[in-house]
Amino acid sequence: MLNAKHIRRRFERAATSFDNADFVHAETRQGLLSRLAPLLVDAKTVVDLGAATGAANRNLTKRFKGAHLISIDLAHSMLGRAREKKAWLAKSSFAQADARALPLPNGSVDVIFSNMLLPWFDDPGPVFSEVARVLRKDGVFAFATLGPDSLQEVRRAWQHVDNSVHVNRFPDMHDLGDGLVNAGLRDPVLDVDRLSVSYTSCVQLFADLTAVGARNAVSQRTKGLTSRERFLTMEKRLNDTAGITLDLELVYGHCWGGEPRNDPANFKIDASKIPIRHK
């Protein structure tokens, strides 16, 4: 299980260093924007969900001209950086919020853009339900996330050291599609790409992870500092003669707004529509 408090604290700290190490986010951001390009959407309100430092602001403002762009992130310091990138004369708002409880009215959004937010949730279902609630019918939800094959090299290296969880488990493309449909979103389209990232040392790798707030936030992780001996054992397993190469499975998806599913616990019947039986 991921610890939401740890995630927020790490992203608050990472705001000043995020842009210097966000090359994976930059890759998926461009991939996501290219997949959005052919879609015909008349957007008046666009949400950047998990906006971080607002690197997508200018692209979204250019893609959806005249739309009101709302940047939402869990970390206040990230939103501070995003405000600095606000396009001149652009209609922009900024909101600190959890993606599972969006401060937006039902059916009020035309496009939701979400780059690398989902890896920070054990279960994306509540996020999808909120997206389905605030997205208008026929609006677009577009996202990029990590698939289950990501960071397997790091996971295997740590398994030689201890039995603790060091890398989160990411849902596969089929589970994501099912989750979207179960939330009431329509016609999901998903595809997978690959990205290899190389490092000369573990020090460089973990420095980049720290810079973007992506260190281990799993609740079951080992408490306290990892000993130098254990870290060197992991590093030896991870590092080969050519350095360290990590394989990332990038999952892209988009779908359309439909009718949010009713909560079975709060099912309501309109009494005026119940037919009256006459004797």
C-alpha positions in Angstrom: 0.0 0.0 0.0 1.2 3.5 -0.9 1.4 6.0 1.9 -0.3 9.2 0.8 1.3 11.4 3.5 4.8 10.3 2.4 3.9 10.9 -1.3 2.7 14.4 -0.6 5.7 15.3 1.6 8.2 14.1 -1.0 6.5 16.0 -3.8 6.4 19.2 -1.7 10.2 18.8 -1.3 10.8 18.0 -5.0 9.2 21.1 -6.4 12.5 23.0 -6.8 14.3 20.0 -8.4 11.5 18.4 -10.4 12.1 20.1 -13.7 15.8 19.1 -13.8 15.0 15.4 -13.7 11.6 15.0 -15.3 12.8 13.4 -18.6 10.4 10.4 -18.2 7.5 12.8 -17.6 8.6 14.8 -20.6 8.6 11.7 -22.8 5.1 10.7 -21.7 3.8 14.2 -21.8 4.8 14.5 -25.5 3.4 11.0 -26.2 0.1 12.0 -24.6 -0.2 15.3 -26.4 0.5 13.5 -29.8 -2.3 11.1 -29.0 -4.7 13.9 -28.2 -3.9 15.8 -31.4 -6.3 14.0 -33.8 -9.2 14.1 -31.3 -11.9 16.7 -32.1 -13.0 18.3 -28.8 -14.7 21.6 -28.3 -13.2 22.3 -24.9 -14.2 25.2 -22.6 -12.7 23.7 -19.4 -9.6 21.6 -19.3 -8.1 20.0 -16.2 -4.4 19.1 -15.8 -4.8 16.4 -13.1 -1.5 15.8 -11.3 -0.1 19.0 -12.9 3.2 19.0 -10.9 5.2 22.1 -11.9 2.8 22.8 -14.8 5.1 21.7 -17.6 2.1 20.9 -19.8 0.5 24.3 -19.3 1.6 26.0 -22.5 0.9 22.9 -24.6 -2.6 22.5 -23.3 -3.3 26.3 -23.7 -2.1 26.1 -27.3 -4.0 22.9 -28.0 -7.3 24.1 -26.5 -7.3 27.8 -27.4 -9.6 29.9 -25.2 -10.3 27.1 -22.7 -10.1 27.7 -18.9 -7.1 25.5 -17.7 -7.4 24.2 -14.1 -4.1 22.8 -12.7 -4.7 20.3 -9.8 -2.0 18.8 -7.7 -1.7 17.3 -4.2 1.5 19.4 -3.4 1.1 23.1 -2.8 4.7 23.8 -3.7 4.3 22.1 -7.1 1.4 24.4 -7.8 3.5 27.4 -6.9 5.9 26.5 -9.6 3.1 25.9 -12.0 1.8 29.4 -11.5 5.2 30.7 -12.7 4.6 29.0 -16.0 1.2 30.4 -16.6 0.9 31.6 -20.2 0.3 35.3 -20.6 -3.5 36.2 -20.7 -4.4 32.5 -20.4 -7.5 31.6 -18.4 -5.9 29.6 -15.5 -6.8 28.4 -12.1 -4.8 26.3 -9.5 -6.3 23.9 -6.9 -4.6 21.8 -4.3 -6.6 18.6 -4.1 -6.5 14.8 -4.0 -7.5 13.3 -7.3 -10.0 11.0 -5.5 -12.0 14.1 -4.2 -12.0 16.8 -6.9 -13.3 20.2 -6.0 -15.4 20.4 -9.2 -19.1 20.2 -10.0 -20.6 17.2 -11.8 -20.2 17.3 -15.6 -18.3 20.5 -15.6 -15.1 19.5 -17.4 -14.5 18.9 -21.2 -11.0 17.5 -21.1 -8.9 15.9 -18.3 -5.2 15.5 -19.0 -3.3 13.3 -16.5 0.4 12.6 -17.0 2.0 10.1 -14.6 -0.5 10.6 -11.8 -1.9 7.0 -11.7 1.4 5.3 -10.5 0.8 7.0 -7.2 -2.4 5.1 -6.4 -2.7 1.4 -5.4 -6.2 1.4 -6.9 -7.0 3.8 -9.7 -10.7 3.1 -9.3 -11.6 6.0 -7.0 -9.7 8.4 -9.4 -11.6 7.0 -12.4 -14.9 7.5 -10.5 -14.1 11.1 -9.8 -13.1 11.7 -13.4 -16.4 10.1 -14.6 -18.3 12.4 -12.2 -16.7 15.7 -13.3 -16.3 14.9 -17.0 -19.2 15.9 -19.2 -20.8 13.4 -21.4 -18.5 12.9 -24.5 -15.7 14.8 -22.8 -12.2 13.2 -23.0 -10.0 11.7 -20.3 -6.4 11.2 -21.5 -3.7 9.7 -19.3 -0.2 8.2 -19.3 1.0 5.8 -16.6 3.4 2.9 -15.9 2.7 -0.7 -16.7 3.6 -3.8 -14.6 6.9 -4.4 -16.5 8.4 -1.1 -15.3 11.4 -1.1 -13.0 11.6 -4.9 -12.8 15.4 -4.6 -12.7 15.2 -2.6 -9.4 12.6 -5.0 -8.0 14.8 -8.1 -8.8 17.9 -6.5 -7.4 16.3 -5.7 -4.1 15.0 -9.3 -3.8 18.5 -10.4 -3.3 18.8 -8.2 -0.2 15.5 -8.5 1.7 11.8 -9.4 1.4 10.6 -5.8 1.8 8.6 -4.0 -0.9 10.8 -1.5 -2.7 8.9 -0.9 -5.9 5.1 -0.4 -6.3 3.1 -2.8 -8.4 1.5 -1.1 -11.4 -1.8 -2.4 -13.0 -1.7 -3.8 -16.5 -3.5 -2.3 -19.5 -6.5 -4.7 -19.3 -7.1 -3.9 -15.6 -7.0 -0.2 -16.4 -9.5 -0.6 -19.2 -11.9 -2.5 -17.0 -11.6 0.1 -14.3 -12.4 2.9 -16.7 -15.6 1.1 -17.9 -16.6 0.2 -14.4 -16.4 3.9 -13.5 -18.9 4.7 -16.3 -16.3 6.0 -18.8 -16.8 4.9 -22.4 -14.8 3.4 -25.3 -11.3 3.2 -23.7 -8.4 3.1 -26.1 -5.1 2.0 -24.7 -1.6 1.3 -26.1 1.8 0.5 -24.8 5.2 1.9 -25.5 8.7 1.2 -24.1 11.4 3.5 -22.8 14.9 2.5 -21.7 16.8 4.7 -19.3 20.5 4.3 -18.6 22.6 5.3 -15.6 26.3 5.1 -14.8 25.7 4.4 -11.1 23.0 3.8 -8.5 23.9 7.2 -7.0 22.8 8.9 -10.2 19.7 6.8 -10.4 18.5 7.5 -6.9 19.4 11.2 -7.2 17.0 11.5 -10.1 14.3 9.6 -8.3 14.7 11.9 -5.3 14.6 15.0 -7.6 11.2 14.0 -8.9 9.8 12.8 -5.6 9.7 9.2 -6.8 11.5 7.4 -3.9 9.8 4.4 -2.2 6.5 5.4 -0.6 5.2 1.9 0.0 3.8 1.5 3.5 5.4 -2.0 3.9 8.9 -0.7 3.2 11.7 -1.3 5.7 11.6 1.4 8.4 14.9 3.2 9.0 18.0 3.7 6.9 19.2 0.9 4.6 22.7 -0.2 5.6 25.6 0.5 3.3 26.3 -3.3 3.0 22.7 -4.0 1.8 22.7 -1.1 -0.6 26.0 -2.2 -2.1 24.6 -5.8 -2.5 21.6 -4.3 -4.3 23.8 -2.1 -6.4 26.0 -5.0 -7.4 23.0 -6.9 -8.7 21.6 -3.9 -10.5 24.8 -2.7 -12.1 26.4 -4.6 -15.0 29.6 -3.8 -16.9 27.8 -1.4 -19.1 26.1 0.5 -16.2 22.4 0.4 -15.3 19.6 0.1 -17.8 16.0 0.3 -16.7 13.0 -0.6 -18.8 9.8 1.3 -18.5 6.5 0.1 -19.8 4.5 3.2 -20.7 0.7 2.9 -20.9 -1.3 5.6 -22.7 -5.0 5.7 -22.7 -8.0 7.9 -23.5 -11.7 7.4 -23.2 -15.0 9.4 -23.3 -17.3 10.7 -20.6 -20.5 8.8 -20.1 -22.9 8.4 -17.2 -21.2 7.9 -13.8 -22.3 4.6 -12.2 -24.7 4.8 -9.3 -23.5 3.8 -5.9 -25.5 0.6 -5.0 -25.6 1.8 -1.4 -27.4 5.0 -2.5 -29.7 3.8 -5.2 -32.6 6.1 -5.7 -36.0 5.6 -7.4 -38.1 8.4 -8.8 -41.5 7.7 -7.3 -43.2 9.8 -10.0 -42.1 7.2 -12.6 -43.6 4.2 -10.8 -46.7 3.1 -12.7 -49.9 2.9 -10.8 -51.8 -0.3 -11.0 -55.6 0.2 -11.3 -58.0 -2.5 -10.2 
